[in-house]
């Protein structure tokens, strides 16, 4: 089950239209990443703290989809495809991303999230420097850094869920919770 | 040796403003850093500092006023700080100032981590900009 939620129905509440602030599913291009960032900044212009936190986490996670999604838009330029949602409940905002990954990457991504969630702030900061300074891991390309930043900036655990579709493909969801 | 000036821009990518001045030794990077070719962009900055260290050999004041930088830029900024550290290790007077907006603890923490990663001393200055 996704971290940060006690039940699936609690998670599903975030997908109700009345709770959604922004929702996108489709090709993730560099123009789209900038465009959605602008959209988030406009929606949260009266709340600088949330604005800053949401946009800096959003930029990392959107770039992760851009680099790592294995779903390709067969029309047009062959862009990567992914999902980005900003939702809310009474106490929190949530940034949710989803994209297809190769099923064989699933264990690595789960372990990465578990490691990040097991560390305190100082541990996360050290771990980030370790990853940045180490030779690039061919399996991750240093992608864990974005998740570490999300954990530090949100001041919450990162929620990660991987649903296997078949032996080749799985759906990878990340949920970041930011207190209002 | 010439100044290095790059206009900041925010479009499909975010280019920080870069203003490195040979005659005053005052250098500034500001804005947001999310670039298409991060390595090439930051290589201009590290090369300029190396040239300054070889040819000008005077005081350098480097002011960072970045409000957002992505992971690739984080790595590249570490490189800039390491070059500044090398120049300082040669006995040069090098001040590194990191300005951050009031209440933005997140960017302050990133700046502190950059300093730790590069093992360099930096001043942190809270200021609205």
Interface residues (C-beta under 8 A of the other chain):
Chain A: X30 X31 X34 X49 X52 X53 X55 X56 X59 X60 X63 X125 X128 X129 X132 X133 X142 X145 X146 X149 X152 X153
Chain B: X10 X11 X12 X13 X14 X34 X36 X68 X70 X71 X74 X75 X78 X103 X104 X106 X109 X113 X116 X117
